[in-house]
Amino acid sequence: MSLLDDVSIVVTPNGYKAGELYAVVPVPTEGADVVVDGDFPLPNTAWSLTNATVEVNGARVNNTIVAGFAAFSQLLSGTVIGKQFVLTYDVIATNGKDLVLDNSTSLFLNTSTTGINRKLYYTWGRGDNYLVIKRAVADTDVTIDNVILQEYTAADMDVTRASAATRVDENGLVNYAEIVGSEEVTNGDFATDSDWSKASNWTISGGSASSDGVSAISNLSQTVVDFTGKTFLVEGVASNITQGFAYISLGGSDLQIVVDSNGAFSHTISISTANSTLFISARNNFIGSIDNVSVKEVTRDNVPRIDYSGGGCPHILAEPQRTNLVTESSDFNDSSWNADGSNLNLTRTPNAATSPSGENDATKLIPNNTSKNPSTAYIQDSTGATEPYVSSLFAKKGEYDYLISTVGTYNGGYWASFNLANGTVNSQPTQVDTTASIEDFGNGWYRCLITTTSTGGLGICLASPSVDGTISTNYTNTTNGIYIWGAQLEVGSYPTSYIPTSGSTVTRVQDQFSRDGISSLINSTEGVLFVEFKTLTETGVFRQFNLSKDSGNRIYITKRGDSGNLEFRMENPSGNLNFSFSENTTNDFVKVAFRYGLNNFAVFIDGVNKNVTATGNVFASGTLNTLEFDSPLGQPFYGKVKQLQVYSTALSDEQLIQLTGTSGTDFYESYAAMASALTYTIQ
C-alpha cells in the first residue's frame, strides 16, 4: 500500500506555483450550499435588504436609492465561524464597481465586469453567522445572481511576510522571490502605429519606435496603469543609438531608467508618486530605436521562498525579521564606504564581473599602492550595531586569492582571512566569541561571514585584498585584486539571507506559514505529523510545527532552544505526553514522525523507532483545525523545510520506518512527480 493512500496534507516546495504554496490534499472538497434562495426568487423571503432590491434578474445594490450603507444579508444556519468557504456568484449588471463581504473590507467580489461562475475563497471572519454583501463605495450599481456559499476543504498555506526577501533560485542565483504579473503595455512591440502618443520626431515603423534627434527633448507615451505604491519590471531593447540617450520612466522624473547603449535592458523599480503614464523620453537629441517595451507588476511581499541553496532538492525557507544595517550593500563607491580614512589606497571598479545575482554588478577591489598592506588599504562602512551581530560579504578571487574581513578594527583579533581559491577560512579571528565561516555560492563566489558576541567596535570593515592571507604582506602591483558584492551587517547570532539595500537600511519581515479551518483534514483521534527539516543555528528559543486548536489542545514537534533536543508533545485536557531526544538538527536535515492515537503513540527519527510509551488519550473528533510552522504561544519555526505531511491514520511502524528512513527520499521524489502533474485553478 502506498503512503499516498493515507496522507491528508502534503506541503513541499514542489507545491509552489504563482505565489501560492499549495498544501495538497487528495481531493479538495466543497460542501453543501448553506445559502437559502441564492437565485433570488420573487417574492423575496430569505434576504434582508438595506437600500438594496431583489429584482427579476438578481439582487441589486443601487446608489440611486439612498447614499450610505447598502447591502443584502442572510442569517445562515449551522456553524460557519472560522471555517473556509468558497462563494460563487454571477455578475448580471455593473457600473464598474466592486461589492465586498462585510466580514472584511479586503474581501472584494470581482463585480467590476459582468461574468458568470465567479469565485471567492476566504475564511469566515465575522463573529456571527450573517452573510453580508455590501457596496464598497457610494456610487456602486451592481446586480448579482446565483449566490452559492459552500464550505471549502483545502490546505493551501497562508504565507505572510510583509516585505521582499531573497532566495537562491534553481539556477543558483541570489534574487528576490517574486511573482511577475501580466503585460501592462499595449503594442509594446510597435507592430502597428497605434496606442502611443508621440511627438513629431518619434516614428513607429518596422516593429520599433525611433527618434530622429531633431528635438533636444521629446516624448513617446502611453497611459498604462496606476503605478502608485507598486513595483514594476521594465524591459526592452535599444538599437541604432548614435547620439544622446532616452529616459524610460513610470510617471516621475525621479524614476528614470537611462538607455544610452544598444542591447536589452531590464530594471525593477518601485513607485511612490501618483501617476499612470509610461514615458519614453528622447534627451540630448537622441537618435536611436526602442523595441519590445514591457511593463509588468512585480509582487514580492508574502511570496514564499523556495530556496535551492546547498544544491539538490529545494526547501521552503523561513527566517526571522532582520535588518541590513549597511545602507549601500553593493555600491562600494558610495560615500558611506569610507576608503581607509583619507588615504585612497584602493580603486573600486564597478560592474567588473557577474555577481551571484546573475547581473554584471560586482565591484573589483584593486590596491593602487604597492607599499600598502591589507591593514592600511580597506573600505569600511560604520554602523550603530550592538552585539551579537554577523557581517557578510560575497567575494570571488581575482589575481589575488584572499579576502581579509573584520567586524571591527584590525586590532584586537576580530579579523579573518578567506581563501577564495578553495573556499576555506584561512585564519579564524582570535578574539573570544568571534568566528568565521564561508559558504559556496557557485561560479567562484563565496559568502564570507564573521559572527561575534563580543565588543569589537561598531565598524564593519570590508574589505581588503590580500596576497597571502595575512594583513602584513605588501601588495605586489597596482592591477591585481578581488571581486566583491552584497555586503550585510545584521544583529543576530547567525546569518540570514541577503537583504539588498540602496541608500538606507532595509528590514526583511519574518516568514510565517499557517492554515486554519481544516478540521476535516486532521483526524484528532489518530494520525501522524511528519516533517523533514533543518533549523537555523540559534539558542534560547523554541521552534515548532503544530497541529492545534489552541494552546491546550495540540500535537507538536519542537526543536528546543535550551537543550537543543527534539521534543514531541501532545497536550489535551485528558492528559499530556512528552518525549525528548538529544538529536542534532542544526547541521543537517532530519526526518521525524510523531504518531498519535489512543494508546498508540510513537516517535521515529531518521528511520529509527525511539520506542516511546504508547499509553495515552487523544482528542475528541474534530478538535484540531490548524496547521502552522509556529505555536499558539508564539514560537515560530525558522529554518528549512523539505516536506511536511499530515496523515489521517496512525501509520504502522513499518510505514514510519519507510517514511523517515532513506526510502523516505523515494517517497518525496514520487510525490514531487505527482505534484508536478496536478493542475490548479485559482479564481
C-alpha positions as CSV (number, residue, x, y, z in Angstrom):
1,M,0.0,0.0,0.0
2,S,1.3,3.4,-0.9
3,L,1.8,6.1,1.8
4,L,-0.1,8.4,-0.6
5,D,-3.2,6.4,0.1
6,D,-3.2,7.7,3.7
7,V,-1.8,11.2,3.6
8,S,-4.3,14.0,4.1
9,I,-2.0,17.1,3.7
10,V,1.4,17.4,2.0
11,V,3.5,20.6,2.0
12,T,6.6,20.6,-0.2
13,P,8.5,23.2,-2.3
14,N,7.2,21.3,-5.4
15,G,3.7,22.6,-4.5
16,Y,4.7,26.2,-5.2
17,K,3.1,27.9,-8.2
18,A,2.4,31.5,-9.0
19,G,2.9,32.8,-5.5
20,E,0.9,30.2,-3.7
21,L,2.4,27.4,-1.5
22,Y,-0.1,24.6,-2.1
23,A,-0.6,22.0,0.7
24,V,-2.1,19.3,-1.5
25,V,-4.9,17.1,-0.3
26,P,-6.0,14.1,-2.4
27,V,-9.4,15.7,-3.3
28,P,-10.3,19.2,-2.2
29,T,-14.0,19.2,-1.4
30,E,-16.8,21.7,-1.4
31,G,-19.7,21.1,1.0
32,A,-23.4,21.7,0.6
33,D,-24.7,25.2,-0.2
34,V,-25.6,27.0,3.0
35,V,-27.4,29.9,1.4
36,V,-31.2,29.9,1.0
37,D,-32.7,31.3,-2.2
38,G,-29.3,32.3,-3.7
39,D,-31.1,32.6,-7.1
40,F,-33.2,35.4,-5.6
41,P,-36.8,34.2,-6.4
42,L,-39.7,36.6,-6.1
43,P,-41.2,37.3,-3.7
44,N,-38.1,37.6,-1.5
45,T,-38.4,36.0,1.9
46,A,-34.8,34.9,2.7
47,W,-32.8,38.1,2.3
48,S,-32.7,41.2,4.5
49,L,-32.4,44.3,2.3
50,T,-30.8,47.6,3.3
51,N,-31.0,50.1,0.4
52,A,-31.0,47.1,-2.0
53,T,-33.6,45.3,-4.0
54,V,-34.4,41.8,-5.3
55,E,-35.4,42.0,-8.9
56,V,-36.2,39.5,-11.7
57,N,-32.6,39.1,-12.6
58,G,-31.0,39.0,-9.1
59,A,-30.1,41.2,-6.1
60,R,-29.2,44.8,-6.8
61,V,-27.3,47.4,-4.8
62,N,-28.2,50.8,-6.3
63,N,-26.9,54.1,-5.1
64,T,-29.8,56.0,-6.7
65,I,-31.9,54.8,-3.8
66,V,-30.0,56.4,-1.0
67,A,-26.4,57.2,0.0
68,G,-24.7,55.4,2.8
69,F,-24.8,51.7,3.7
70,A,-26.4,49.4,1.2
71,A,-26.4,45.6,1.4
72,F,-28.3,42.4,1.3
73,S,-27.7,39.8,4.0
74,Q,-28.9,36.5,5.4
75,L,-28.5,34.7,8.7
76,L,-27.0,31.3,7.9
77,S,-27.8,28.1,9.9
78,G,-25.2,25.8,11.3
79,T,-21.6,26.5,12.3
80,V,-19.6,28.8,10.0
81,I,-17.3,30.8,12.2
82,G,-13.6,30.2,11.5
83,K,-14.3,27.9,8.5
84,Q,-13.1,28.2,4.9
85,F,-15.7,28.9,2.2
86,V,-16.0,29.4,-1.5
87,L,-18.5,32.0,-2.6
88,T,-19.8,31.5,-6.1
89,Y,-21.8,34.2,-7.9
90,D,-22.9,35.6,-11.3
91,V,-22.5,39.3,-12.1
92,I,-25.5,40.3,-14.2
93,A,-25.0,44.1,-14.4
94,T,-22.4,46.6,-13.1
95,N,-21.3,50.2,-13.4
96,G,-17.7,49.0,-12.9
97,K,-17.6,49.0,-9.1
98,D,-16.9,46.1,-6.6
99,L,-19.0,44.6,-3.9
100,V,-17.4,43.5,-0.7
101,L,-18.1,41.0,2.1
102,D,-18.9,42.7,5.3
103,N,-16.7,40.5,7.4
104,S,-13.6,42.0,5.9
105,T,-13.1,45.2,3.9
106,S,-10.3,43.4,1.9
107,L,-12.6,40.7,0.6
108,F,-13.7,42.2,-2.7
109,L,-16.0,40.4,-5.0
110,N,-15.0,40.9,-8.6
111,T,-18.0,42.7,-9.9
112,S,-16.4,45.4,-12.0
113,T,-17.3,43.4,-15.1
114,T,-20.1,41.1,-15.9
115,G,-19.5,37.3,-15.9
116,I,-20.7,34.0,-14.5
117,N,-19.4,31.5,-12.0
118,R,-17.1,34.0,-10.2
119,K,-15.4,32.5,-7.1
120,L,-14.0,34.0,-3.9
121,Y,-12.2,31.7,-1.4
122,Y,-11.9,33.0,2.2
123,T,-12.0,32.2,5.9
124,W,-15.1,33.3,7.8
125,G,-14.1,36.4,9.8
126,R,-17.3,37.6,11.4
127,G,-18.2,36.7,14.9
128,D,-21.7,35.7,13.9
129,N,-23.5,33.8,11.1
130,Y,-24.5,36.7,8.9
131,L,-23.5,36.7,5.3
132,V,-23.5,40.4,4.3
133,I,-22.7,41.5,0.7
134,K,-22.5,45.3,0.5
135,R,-21.1,48.0,-1.7
136,A,-17.5,49.1,-1.4
137,V,-18.0,52.7,-2.5
138,A,-21.0,55.0,-2.6
139,D,-21.7,55.1,-6.3
140,T,-21.9,51.3,-6.8
141,D,-24.7,49.9,-9.0
142,V,-24.3,46.1,-9.2
143,T,-26.7,43.2,-9.7
144,I,-25.6,39.7,-8.9
145,D,-27.4,36.3,-9.0
146,N,-27.0,32.6,-8.2
147,V,-25.1,33.2,-5.0
148,I,-23.8,29.9,-3.6
149,L,-21.7,29.5,-0.3
150,Q,-20.0,26.2,0.3
151,E,-17.5,25.1,2.9
152,Y,-14.2,24.5,1.1
153,T,-11.8,21.9,2.4
154,A,-8.2,22.5,1.3
155,A,-4.8,23.1,3.0
156,D,-3.0,25.7,0.9
157,M,-0.7,27.6,3.3
158,D,-1.2,31.2,4.2
159,V,2.3,32.7,3.8
160,T,2.8,36.1,5.5
161,R,5.9,38.3,5.2
162,A,5.1,42.0,4.6
163,S,8.4,42.7,2.8
164,A,10.5,41.5,-0.1
165,A,13.1,38.7,0.5
166,T,15.8,36.9,-1.5
167,R,16.5,33.3,-2.0
168,V,18.8,31.1,-4.2
169,D,16.8,30.1,-7.3
170,E,17.0,26.9,-9.3
171,N,19.9,28.4,-11.3
172,G,21.9,29.1,-8.2
173,L,21.4,32.9,-8.4
174,V,20.6,35.1,-5.5
175,N,17.4,37.0,-6.3
176,Y,14.0,38.1,-4.9
177,A,11.2,35.6,-4.6
178,E,8.6,37.3,-6.7
179,I,5.5,37.0,-8.9
180,V,5.7,38.8,-12.2
181,G,2.2,39.9,-13.4
182,S,0.7,40.2,-16.8
183,E,1.8,42.7,-19.5
184,E,0.5,46.3,-18.9
185,V,1.8,47.8,-22.2
186,T,-0.3,47.7,-25.3
187,N,1.6,47.4,-28.6
188,G,4.9,47.3,-26.8
189,D,6.5,45.6,-29.9
190,F,5.3,48.5,-32.1
191,A,3.8,46.2,-34.6
192,T,1.4,49.0,-35.6
193,D,1.5,52.8,-35.4
194,S,-1.1,53.0,-32.7
195,D,-1.7,53.1,-28.9
196,W,1.1,55.6,-28.3
197,S,1.1,59.4,-28.1
198,K,4.2,60.6,-29.8
199,A,6.0,63.9,-30.5
200,S,6.8,64.8,-34.1
201,N,10.3,63.5,-34.1
202,W,9.2,60.0,-33.0
203,T,8.1,57.5,-35.6
204,I,6.7,54.0,-35.3
205,S,7.7,51.7,-38.2
206,G,9.1,48.3,-38.9
207,G,8.5,47.0,-35.4
208,S,10.2,49.7,-33.4
209,A,9.9,53.3,-32.2
210,S,12.7,55.6,-33.4
211,S,13.8,59.2,-32.6
212,D,15.4,61.3,-35.3
213,G,17.4,63.6,-32.9
214,V,15.8,66.8,-34.2
215,S,14.4,67.8,-30.8
216,A,16.6,68.0,-27.7
217,I,13.7,66.6,-25.6
218,S,10.6,64.8,-26.9
219,N,8.3,62.2,-25.6
220,L,6.6,58.9,-26.6
221,S,4.0,58.0,-24.0
222,Q,1.1,55.7,-23.1
223,T,-1.4,55.6,-20.3
224,V,-0.8,52.2,-18.7
225,V,-2.0,51.5,-15.1
226,D,-1.9,53.3,-11.7
227,F,1.7,52.8,-10.6
228,T,1.3,54.2,-7.1
229,G,2.8,52.1,-4.3
230,K,3.7,49.2,-6.7
231,T,6.8,47.6,-8.0
232,F,7.3,47.0,-11.8
233,L,9.7,45.1,-14.1
234,V,10.5,47.4,-17.0
235,E,12.2,45.7,-20.0
236,G,13.0,46.5,-23.7
237,V,15.6,46.5,-26.4
238,A,17.6,49.5,-27.7
239,S,19.3,49.7,-31.1
240,N,20.9,52.0,-33.6
241,I,21.9,54.6,-30.9
242,T,24.3,57.1,-32.4
243,Q,23.8,60.1,-30.1
244,G,22.0,61.2,-26.9
245,F,20.0,58.9,-24.7
246,A,16.5,58.0,-23.8
247,Y,14.8,58.1,-20.4
248,I,12.1,55.5,-19.6
249,S,10.0,56.4,-16.6
250,L,6.8,55.4,-15.0
251,G,5.5,58.9,-14.4
252,G,8.1,60.6,-12.2
253,S,11.3,62.2,-13.1
254,D,13.0,60.6,-10.1
255,L,12.2,57.1,-11.5
256,Q,14.1,57.4,-14.8
257,I,15.8,54.5,-16.5
258,V,18.7,55.7,-18.7
259,V,19.0,53.9,-22.0
260,D,22.3,55.0,-23.7
261,S,23.6,51.9,-25.3
262,N,22.4,49.2,-27.7
263,G,21.0,45.9,-26.4
264,A,18.4,44.6,-23.9
265,F,17.7,46.4,-20.7
266,S,15.8,45.3,-17.6
267,H,15.1,47.2,-14.4
268,T,12.9,46.7,-11.4
269,I,11.6,49.9,-9.8
270,S,9.2,50.8,-7.0
271,I,6.8,53.7,-7.5
272,S,5.7,56.2,-4.8
273,T,4.4,59.1,-7.0
274,A,0.8,59.0,-8.2
275,N,0.9,58.5,-12.0
276,S,-0.2,56.1,-14.7
277,T,1.8,57.2,-17.7
278,L,4.7,55.4,-19.3
279,F,7.2,57.8,-20.9
280,I,10.0,57.1,-23.3
281,S,11.7,60.5,-23.5
282,A,14.4,61.4,-26.0
283,R,17.1,63.5,-24.5
284,N,20.2,65.3,-25.9
285,N,18.9,65.0,-29.4
286,F,18.6,61.2,-29.1
287,I,19.0,59.2,-32.2
288,G,18.1,55.6,-31.8
289,S,15.3,53.0,-31.6
290,I,13.4,51.2,-28.8
291,D,11.5,47.9,-29.2
292,N,9.8,45.2,-27.1
293,V,8.9,47.6,-24.3
294,S,7.3,45.7,-21.4
295,V,6.0,46.7,-18.0
296,K,4.8,44.1,-15.6
297,E,3.9,44.4,-11.9
298,V,6.1,42.6,-9.5
299,T,4.8,41.2,-6.2
300,R,7.4,40.4,-3.6
301,D,5.6,40.7,-0.3
302,N,4.1,37.5,1.2
303,V,5.7,35.3,-1.6
304,P,7.0,32.0,-0.2
305,R,10.7,31.4,-0.7
306,I,11.6,28.2,-2.5
307,D,15.3,28.0,-1.9
308,Y,17.9,25.9,-3.7
309,S,21.0,26.7,-1.6
310,G,23.1,23.7,-0.9
311,G,22.1,22.0,-4.2
312,G,19.8,19.1,-4.7
313,C,16.1,19.3,-3.9
314,P,14.7,22.7,-2.9
315,H,13.3,23.6,0.5
316,I,10.9,26.1,2.0
317,L,12.9,28.9,3.7
318,A,11.6,30.5,6.9
319,E,13.6,33.2,8.6
320,P,13.2,35.8,11.4
321,Q,13.0,39.5,10.9
322,R,16.4,41.0,10.2
323,T,17.7,44.4,9.1
324,N,20.7,45.0,6.9
325,L,22.5,48.0,8.6
326,V,24.7,48.6,5.6
327,T,23.0,51.3,3.6
328,E,24.7,50.6,0.2
329,S,25.1,46.8,0.0
330,S,26.6,46.7,-3.4
331,D,27.6,50.3,-4.4
332,F,31.1,50.4,-2.9
333,N,31.8,53.8,-4.5
334,D,29.2,55.4,-2.3
335,S,30.4,57.8,0.3
336,S,29.1,55.5,3.1
337,W,32.1,53.2,2.3
338,N,35.0,55.2,3.7
339,A,38.1,54.3,1.9
340,D,40.7,53.7,4.7
341,G,40.1,57.1,6.1
342,S,41.6,59.9,3.9
343,N,44.1,57.6,2.2
344,L,42.6,56.3,-1.1
345,N,44.7,53.1,-1.4
346,L,42.0,51.0,-3.2
347,T,40.5,51.5,-6.6
348,R,36.9,50.3,-6.7
349,T,35.8,49.4,-10.2
350,P,32.0,48.8,-10.5
351,N,30.3,46.5,-13.0
352,A,33.5,44.5,-13.3
353,A,32.1,40.9,-13.2
354,T,28.9,38.9,-13.0
355,S,27.7,38.7,-9.3
356,P,25.8,36.0,-7.6
357,S,22.6,37.8,-8.8
358,G,23.5,37.0,-12.4
359,E,23.9,40.7,-13.2
360,N,27.1,42.4,-14.2
361,D,27.2,44.4,-10.9
362,A,30.2,43.1,-9.0
363,T,33.0,45.5,-7.9
364,K,36.7,44.9,-8.3
365,L,38.9,46.0,-5.4
366,I,42.4,46.9,-6.7
367,P,45.2,48.1,-4.4
368,N,46.8,51.2,-6.0
369,N,49.8,51.5,-3.8
370,T,52.3,48.6,-3.6
371,S,53.8,49.9,-0.3
372,K,50.5,49.3,1.4
373,N,49.1,46.1,3.1
374,P,45.6,45.0,3.9
375,S,45.6,46.7,7.3
376,T,46.1,50.1,5.7
377,A,44.1,49.6,2.5
378,Y,40.5,48.8,3.0
379,I,36.9,50.0,2.7
380,Q,34.7,50.4,5.7
381,D,31.1,51.1,6.5
382,S,30.4,52.1,10.1
383,T,27.1,51.3,11.8
384,G,25.5,51.5,15.2
385,A,25.1,47.8,15.7
386,T,25.4,46.1,19.0
387,E,26.4,42.5,19.7
388,P,25.7,39.9,18.7
389,Y,26.0,40.6,15.0
390,V,27.0,39.0,11.8
391,S,28.9,40.6,8.9
392,S,28.9,39.0,5.5
393,L,30.3,39.7,2.1
394,F,30.2,37.8,-1.2
395,A,33.7,37.6,-2.7
396,K,35.5,36.0,-5.6
397,K,39.2,35.6,-6.4
398,G,40.8,37.8,-9.0
399,E,44.6,37.9,-9.4
400,Y,44.7,37.7,-5.6
401,D,43.3,34.7,-3.8
402,Y,42.5,36.2,-0.4
403,L,39.9,38.4,1.3
404,I,40.5,40.0,4.7
405,S,37.4,41.0,6.6
406,T,36.6,42.1,10.1
407,V,33.7,43.2,12.4
408,G,35.7,46.0,14.0
409,T,39.2,47.3,13.6
410,Y,42.1,45.1,12.6
411,N,43.3,45.5,16.1
412,G,42.1,43.0,18.8
413,G,41.7,39.9,16.7
414,Y,38.3,40.4,15.1
415,W,39.5,39.8,11.5
416,A,39.6,36.7,9.5
417,S,41.1,35.8,6.1
418,F,39.3,33.7,3.5
419,N,40.9,31.7,0.8
420,L,38.8,32.4,-2.3
421,A,40.7,29.8,-4.4
422,N,39.5,26.8,-2.5
423,G,36.6,28.2,-0.4
424,T,38.1,27.8,3.1
425,V,38.6,30.0,6.1
426,N,42.4,30.6,6.0
427,S,42.6,32.1,9.5
428,Q,40.0,32.4,12.2
429,P,39.6,35.5,14.4
430,T,41.5,35.3,17.6
431,Q,39.0,37.3,19.7
432,V,36.8,35.3,22.1
433,D,33.3,34.6,20.9
434,T,34.1,35.6,17.3
435,T,34.1,33.0,14.5
436,A,34.4,33.0,10.7
437,S,32.7,30.7,8.1
438,I,32.4,30.5,4.4
439,E,29.6,29.4,2.1
440,D,29.9,28.3,-1.6
441,F,27.5,30.1,-4.0
442,G,28.9,28.8,-7.2
443,N,30.8,30.3,-10.1
444,G,33.8,31.0,-7.9
445,W,31.7,33.1,-5.4
446,Y,31.7,32.6,-1.7
447,R,29.8,34.3,1.1
448,C,32.4,35.2,3.8
449,L,30.9,35.6,7.3
450,I,32.1,36.7,10.7
451,T,29.9,36.3,13.8
452,T,30.7,37.9,17.2
453,T,29.1,38.3,20.6
454,S,32.0,40.3,21.9
455,T,32.6,44.0,21.8
456,G,34.8,44.8,18.8
457,G,33.8,48.3,17.9
458,L,30.9,49.4,15.7
459,G,32.5,49.4,12.3
460,I,32.2,46.7,9.7
461,C,35.4,46.8,7.7
462,L,35.1,45.4,4.2
463,A,37.2,44.6,2.6
464,S,40.9,44.1,1.9
465,P,42.5,42.0,-0.8
466,S,45.5,40.0,0.5
467,V,48.4,38.5,-1.3
468,D,48.9,35.5,1.0
469,G,46.0,35.7,3.5
470,T,47.8,37.9,6.1
471,I,47.5,41.6,6.9
472,S,51.2,42.3,6.8
473,T,52.3,41.4,3.3
474,N,52.5,44.4,0.9
475,Y,50.8,44.3,-2.5
476,T,52.8,43.3,-5.5
477,N,51.4,45.7,-8.1
478,T,48.5,48.1,-8.9
479,T,46.5,45.9,-11.2
480,N,45.7,42.8,-9.2
481,G,42.6,42.5,-7.0
482,I,39.5,40.5,-5.9
483,Y,35.7,40.9,-6.6
484,I,33.1,41.7,-4.0
485,W,29.3,42.1,-3.9
486,G,26.4,42.1,-1.4
487,A,27.6,43.4,2.0
488,Q,25.5,42.9,5.1
489,L,25.6,43.6,8.8
490,E,22.7,42.2,10.8
491,V,22.1,41.9,14.6
492,G,21.8,38.3,15.5
493,S,23.7,35.2,16.4
494,Y,23.6,33.6,12.9
495,P,23.5,34.8,9.3
496,T,20.3,35.0,7.3
497,S,19.6,35.5,3.6
498,Y,21.0,38.6,1.7
499,I,19.0,41.8,2.1
500,P,19.8,44.3,-0.7
501,T,20.0,48.0,0.2
502,S,20.3,51.2,-1.8
503,G,20.5,54.4,0.2
504,S,19.1,53.2,3.5
505,T,18.9,50.3,5.9
506,V,16.3,47.6,4.8
507,T,14.3,45.3,7.0
508,R,13.0,41.9,5.9
509,V,10.0,40.8,8.0
510,Q,9.7,37.3,9.4
511,D,8.2,34.4,7.3
512,Q,5.0,32.9,8.7
513,F,3.2,29.8,7.5
514,S,-0.2,28.6,8.6
515,R,-3.6,27.2,7.6
516,D,-6.6,27.2,9.8
517,G,-10.2,25.9,9.3
518,I,-9.1,22.4,8.2
519,S,-10.5,20.2,10.9
520,S,-11.9,17.9,8.2
521,L,-8.3,17.1,7.1
522,I,-6.9,16.5,10.6
523,N,-8.0,13.3,12.3
524,S,-8.0,14.2,16.0
525,T,-8.4,10.6,17.2
526,E,-5.4,9.2,15.4
527,G,-2.8,10.3,12.8
528,V,0.8,11.2,12.1
529,L,2.7,14.5,11.8
530,F,5.8,14.1,9.7
531,V,8.4,16.8,8.9
532,E,11.8,16.8,7.1
533,F,13.6,20.0,8.2
534,K,16.8,21.8,9.3
535,T,16.7,24.5,11.9
536,L,18.8,27.7,11.8
537,T,21.7,27.9,14.3
538,E,20.1,29.5,17.3
539,T,19.9,29.1,21.1
540,G,17.4,30.2,23.7
541,V,14.3,29.8,21.5
542,F,11.8,27.1,20.7
543,R,10.9,26.3,17.1
544,Q,7.7,24.3,16.4
545,F,5.4,22.6,14.0
546,N,1.9,22.4,15.3
547,L,-1.4,20.7,14.7
548,S,-3.6,22.6,17.1
549,K,-6.9,24.1,18.2
550,D,-5.4,26.3,20.9
551,S,-2.5,26.2,23.5
552,G,-4.2,23.5,25.5
553,N,-5.2,21.2,22.6
554,R,-2.3,20.4,20.2
555,I,0.2,18.0,18.7
556,Y,3.6,19.4,18.0
557,I,7.2,18.8,17.2
558,T,9.8,21.2,18.7
559,K,13.4,22.0,18.4
560,R,14.1,23.2,22.0
561,G,16.2,26.3,22.5
562,D,17.5,25.4,25.9
563,S,18.8,21.9,25.4
564,G,18.8,21.6,21.6
565,N,16.7,18.5,21.9
566,L,13.9,17.4,19.6
567,E,10.6,17.2,21.6
568,F,7.4,15.5,20.6
569,R,4.4,16.5,22.7
570,M,0.7,16.1,22.9
571,E,-1.4,18.4,25.1
572,N,-5.1,17.9,25.8
573,P,-7.5,18.1,28.8
574,S,-7.3,14.3,29.2
575,G,-3.6,14.3,29.9
576,N,-0.3,15.4,28.3
577,L,2.5,13.3,26.8
578,N,6.1,14.5,26.2
579,F,9.1,12.8,24.6
580,S,12.5,14.4,24.2
581,F,15.6,13.3,22.3
582,S,19.1,14.8,22.0
583,E,19.3,14.6,18.2
584,N,21.5,17.1,16.2
585,T,19.1,19.0,14.0
586,T,21.3,22.1,13.4
587,N,23.9,20.9,10.8
588,D,21.7,18.6,8.6
589,F,18.2,17.8,7.6
590,V,16.3,15.4,9.9
591,K,13.2,13.3,9.2
592,V,10.8,13.0,12.2
593,A,7.4,11.5,12.6
594,F,5.0,11.7,15.6
595,R,2.2,9.1,15.6
596,Y,-0.7,9.7,17.9
597,G,-3.8,7.6,18.8
598,L,-5.4,6.0,21.8
599,N,-2.6,4.1,23.5
600,N,-0.8,4.1,20.2
601,F,1.9,6.8,20.3
602,A,5.3,6.5,18.6
603,V,8.3,8.7,17.6
604,F,10.5,7.9,14.6
605,I,13.7,9.9,13.8
606,D,15.6,9.1,10.6
607,G,14.2,5.6,10.3
608,V,14.7,4.7,14.0
609,N,11.9,3.8,16.3
610,K,12.6,5.6,19.6
611,N,10.3,3.1,21.5
612,V,8.4,5.7,23.5
613,T,5.5,4.8,25.7
614,A,2.3,4.1,23.7
615,T,-0.1,4.8,26.6
616,G,-2.2,8.0,26.4
617,N,-5.5,9.6,25.5
618,V,-6.2,11.7,22.4
619,F,-8.6,14.5,21.4
620,A,-12.3,14.5,20.7
621,S,-13.1,14.1,17.0
622,G,-12.8,17.4,15.1
623,T,-10.8,19.2,17.8
624,L,-7.6,20.0,15.8
625,N,-8.2,22.6,13.0
626,T,-4.9,24.4,12.3
627,L,-1.5,23.5,10.8
628,E,1.3,26.1,11.3
629,F,5.0,26.5,11.3
630,D,4.6,28.1,14.8
631,S,2.7,27.5,18.0
632,P,-0.2,29.2,19.7
633,L,2.4,30.5,22.2
634,G,4.4,32.3,19.5
635,Q,7.3,30.0,18.8
636,P,7.7,30.2,15.0
637,F,9.9,27.8,13.1
638,Y,12.9,29.3,11.4
639,G,14.9,27.1,9.1
640,K,14.4,24.9,6.0
641,V,11.6,22.5,5.3
642,K,11.8,19.9,2.5
643,Q,8.5,18.3,3.3
644,L,5.7,18.3,5.8
645,Q,2.9,15.7,5.8
646,V,-0.2,15.0,7.9
647,Y,-1.7,11.6,7.9
648,S,-5.3,10.9,8.9
649,T,-4.5,7.4,10.1
650,A,-1.9,6.0,12.6
651,L,0.6,4.5,10.2
652,S,2.3,1.2,11.1
653,D,5.9,1.0,12.4
654,E,6.9,-0.4,9.0
655,Q,5.4,2.6,7.2
656,L,7.0,5.1,9.6
657,I,10.4,3.5,9.0
658,Q,9.8,3.8,5.3
659,L,8.7,7.5,5.7
660,T,11.6,8.7,7.9
661,G,14.4,6.5,6.6
662,T,16.4,6.6,3.4
663,S,13.4,5.3,1.5
664,G,11.6,8.4,2.5
665,T,13.6,10.2,-0.2
666,D,11.9,7.9,-2.7
667,F,8.6,8.9,-1.3
668,Y,9.5,12.6,-1.6
669,E,10.5,12.2,-5.2
670,S,7.4,10.2,-6.1
671,Y,5.2,12.9,-4.5
672,A,7.1,15.6,-6.3
673,A,6.4,13.8,-9.6
674,M,2.7,13.6,-8.6
675,A,2.6,17.2,-7.6
676,S,4.1,18.4,-10.8
677,A,1.3,16.8,-12.7
678,L,-1.5,18.4,-10.7
679,T,-3.4,21.3,-12.3
680,Y,-4.7,24.2,-10.1
681,T,-7.3,26.8,-10.9
682,I,-7.2,29.9,-8.8
683,Q,-10.1,32.2,-9.1
